[in-house]
Each structure stands twice: as structure tokens, then as C-alpha cells.
């Protein structure tokens, strides 16, 4: 499995996707800066009410961005190979089909997990630097806030990485790239919606369940790959 993962990473020149992460972070930081310096907020002397509000906004934006990005990767790694029939050649090799497909999903899962964690760290650090210069957040950063945010980020990242695999199920129906990406957008709309600072991710058990659901759905998507002939 490890060798398959290495081959897939090399095949798709995966390191180039980290540039995409950087670009996404710049865009998200731009949105954070717009909210931070929002004129209506400045009139009241505050952009975010607390660090918790700011961290929540960043985490929500990061998860939404990379769940959708993951659907693009799934389209490229799996759906496009079916559409272009290149998967046929791969399936002629003496390699277990499920392991081959699983290696692709592992790459997407781990990449999404790391992208979310690293992006949260980078954007949170940028926010702290920004606030050290302008001090528009009327709140003191305490250890409890940091620890809670780190734990929540790790759990939420795991959940988002699991959810990022669900679009494959819809994409495999008609080998549709559009179906894969649109389903990701719908998943983000449902699971990233919030009221105030409360969302499904606010409850520890739910993100764990979401991660498990994503992994199960991904398995269902590829369980018959050994039995189904390519069309």
C-alpha cells in the first residue's frame, strides 16, 4: 500500500498542490482581513468580539475550502481516470484493485487533514500578528482558549478529511466530475452552516461520527471495484 501511495504521489506530481494550499490561504487571509478591518465594526471599536470568534471563522473557511479542493483531487485521481479509460490500463497490472483505489483515497484524506491543520496554524498565526499591530480584538488570549482551539481544530480536521471522501460516492454514479464537485459544495453548505458560533462541529461526538461516515461511504464507493467491469 505504501509503495502504491508513493507511486500515485509521483504520478500526479502531488507536491504542486501545496501551491494551491498557499493560494487558498492568501485568499482566506484576505477575507479575514476584510472582516477584521470592516468599517461598521471599526465604528464600534471591534472587528471580532473575541479570539474564539476569529478562530471559529478561520476554521470554518479552511474546512469549507479544502473539502471542496479534495473533491477536485478525487475528480482528478479517480473520476477522470474512469472517463479517460486510463484506469483500464492500471487494472491490468497485478495489483489488487481495492488497494489501488484505497491508496488514492488515503492520499486525499491525509492531504486534506494536513492542509486543514497547517492552514489553521498559519492563518491563526497571521491573525495574532495582525492583532498585535492593530489590537482590534477586545479580548485577551488565554491558555484555555489556545488549548481548546487546538483540540477542536484537530478533531474538526479529522471530520472534514472524512467528509471530503463522500463526494466520490456521487461522482462514481455516472463518472461525473461535476457531480463530485457539486456534492462537495452541498456537503459544505450542510455541515459548515452555523448559528452564531455554534455548528455541528461544536459538539465533540459529531465530528468523530462525520469522519467515520465519510470513511464508510468511501469504502462503499469502491467495495465492488474488483467485480464491476469497466464500461
C-alpha positions in Angstrom: 0.0 0.0 0.0 2.8 2.4 0.9 4.5 1.8 -2.5 1.2 2.5 -4.3 0.8 5.7 -2.4 4.3 6.8 -3.3 3.7 5.9 -7.0 0.4 7.9 -7.0 2.1 10.9 -5.5 4.8 10.8 -8.0 2.4 10.2 -10.9 0.3 13.3 -10.1 3.2 15.5 -9.1 1.4 16.0 -5.8 3.8 18.4 -4.3 2.5 21.0 -6.7 -0.8 21.0 -4.9 0.8 22.7 -1.9 1.0 25.8 -4.0 -2.8 25.6 -4.2 -2.8 25.5 -0.4 -0.7 28.6 -0.2 -3.0 30.4 -2.7 -6.1 29.4 -0.7 -4.6 30.6 2.5 -3.8 34.0 0.9 -7.4 34.3 -0.2 -8.8 33.3 3.2 -6.5 35.7 5.0 -7.8 38.4 2.7 -11.3 37.6 3.8 -10.2 37.6 7.4 -8.5 41.0 7.0 -11.7 42.4 5.4 -13.7 41.3 8.4 -11.0 42.5 10.8 -11.0 46.0 9.3 -14.7 46.1 8.5 -15.7 49.8 8.8 -19.0 49.1 10.6 -17.1 47.0 13.1 -14.4 49.7 13.5 -17.1 52.2 14.4 -17.9 50.1 17.4 -14.1 49.6 18.1 -14.1 45.9 17.4 -13.8 43.6 14.4 -14.2 40.2 16.1 -15.8 40.0 19.6 -13.1 37.6 20.8 -10.3 35.3 19.6 -12.8 32.5 19.7 -14.9 34.2 17.1 -11.9 34.8 14.9 -10.6 31.3 15.2 -14.1 29.9 14.5 -14.4 31.9 11.3 -10.9 30.8 10.1 -11.6 27.2 10.9 -14.9 27.2 9.1 -13.4 28.9 6.0 -10.5 26.5 5.9 -12.7 23.4 6.2 -15.0 24.5 3.5 -12.2 25.4 1.2 -10.3 22.1 1.5 -13.4 19.8 1.4 -14.2 21.3 -2.0 -10.5 21.2 -3.0 -10.5 17.5 -2.1 -13.4 16.9 -4.4 -11.2 18.3 -7.2 -8.5 15.9 -6.3 -10.9 13.0 -6.3 -12.1 14.0 -9.7 -8.6 14.1 -11.0 -7.3 10.9 -9.3 -10.4 8.7 -9.8 -13.2 10.1 -12.0 -11.0 11.4 -14.8 -9.2 8.1 -15.0 -12.5 6.3 -15.5 -13.7 8.9 -18.0 -10.4 8.8 -20.0 -10.2 4.9 -19.6 -6.6 5.2 -18.2 -7.9 3.3 -15.2 -8.3 0.3 -17.5 -4.5 0.1 -18.0 -3.9 0.3 -14.3 -6.3 -2.5 -13.6 -4.4 -4.8 -16.0 -1.4 -4.7 -13.6 -1.1 -7.5 -11.0 -2.3 -5.1 -8.2 -5.4 -5.5 -6.1 -7.9 -3.0 -7.4 -9.2 -2.1 -3.9 -5.7 -1.4 -2.7 -5.1 0.8 -5.7 -8.3 2.8 -5.1 -7.7 2.9 -1.4 -4.2 4.3 -1.9 -5.8 7.2 -3.8 -8.3 7.8 -1.0 -5.6 7.7 1.6 -3.7 10.4 -0.2 -6.7 12.6 -0.4 -7.7 12.0 3.2 -4.2 12.7 4.6 -3.6 15.7 2.3 -6.9 17.2 3.4 -6.1 16.6 7.0 -2.7 18.2 6.8 -3.9 21.1 4.6 -6.6 22.0 7.2 -4.3 21.7 10.2 -1.4 23.6 8.7 -3.7 26.3 7.2 -5.3 26.8 10.6 -1.9 27.2 12.2 -0.7 29.6 9.5 -3.8 31.8 9.4 -4.2 31.9 13.2 -0.6 33.0 13.5 -1.1 35.6 10.9 -4.2 36.9 12.8 -2.3 37.1 16.0 0.5 39.0 14.3 -2.1 41.4 12.7 -3.8 41.9 16.0 -0.5 42.6 17.8 -0.2 45.6 15.5 -3.7 46.9 15.5 -5.3 45.4 18.6 -8.9 45.5 17.3 -10.0 42.3 19.1 -11.2 43.3 22.5 -10.1 40.1 24.2 -7.1 38.6 25.9 -5.7 35.4 24.5 -5.5 32.9 27.4 -4.1 29.4 27.6 -7.5 27.8 27.8 -8.6 29.4 24.6 -5.5 28.2 22.8 -5.7 24.6 24.1 -9.5 24.4 23.3 -8.9 25.7 19.8 -6.0 23.3 19.1 -8.1 20.3 20.2 -11.1 21.4 18.3 -9.0 22.1 15.2 -7.5 18.6 15.2 -10.9 16.9 15.7 -12.6 19.1 13.1 -9.8 18.5 10.6 -10.3 14.7 11.0 -14.0 15.1 10.4 -13.5 17.3 7.4 -11.0 14.8 5.9 -13.6 12.1 6.3 -16.3 14.2 4.8 -14.1 15.1 1.9 -14.3 11.4 0.7 -18.1 11.4 0.4 -18.3 13.2 -3.0 -16.6 10.2 -4.6 -19.8 8.2 -3.9 -21.8 10.7 -6.0 -19.1 11.1 -8.6 -18.9 7.3 -9.2 -22.6 7.1 -10.2 -22.1 8.5 -13.7 -18.3 9.1 -13.5 -19.2 12.8 -13.3 -16.6 15.4 -12.3 -19.4 18.0 -11.9 -21.3 15.6 -9.6 -18.3 15.1 -7.5 -17.6 18.8 -7.0 -21.3 19.9 -6.7 -21.8 17.3 -4.0 -18.8 18.7 -2.1 -20.3 22.1 -2.2 -23.6 20.8 -0.9 -21.8 18.9 1.9 -20.0 22.1 2.9 -23.3 24.0 2.8 -25.0 21.5 5.2 -22.2 20.6 7.6 -20.4 24.0 7.8 -23.6 26.0 8.4 -23.7 27.7 11.8 -25.9 29.8 14.1 -23.7 32.3 15.9 -20.6 30.3 16.7 -22.4 27.0 17.0 -22.3 24.4 14.3 -22.3 20.6 14.1 -18.6 20.7 14.7 -19.2 22.4 18.1 -20.1 19.0 19.6 -17.2 16.6 20.1 -19.0 13.4 19.2 -20.5 14.7 15.9 -17.1 15.4 14.1 -16.0 11.9 15.1 -19.2 10.5 13.6 -18.8 12.6 10.5 -15.3 11.3 10.0 -16.5 7.7 10.4 -19.4 8.3 8.0 -17.0 9.7 5.4 -14.7 6.7 5.6 -17.6 4.2 5.4 -19.1 6.0 2.4 -15.7 6.0 0.7 -15.5 2.2 1.3 -19.0 1.7 -0.2 -17.9 3.7 -3.2 -15.0 1.2 -4.1 -16.2 -2.1 -2.5 -17.3 -3.6 -5.8 -14.4 -2.4 -7.9 -13.0 -5.9 -8.2 -16.3 -7.2 -9.5 -17.5 -4.5 -11.9 -16.1 -4.4 -15.4 -15.2 -1.1 -16.8 -17.5 0.3 -19.5 
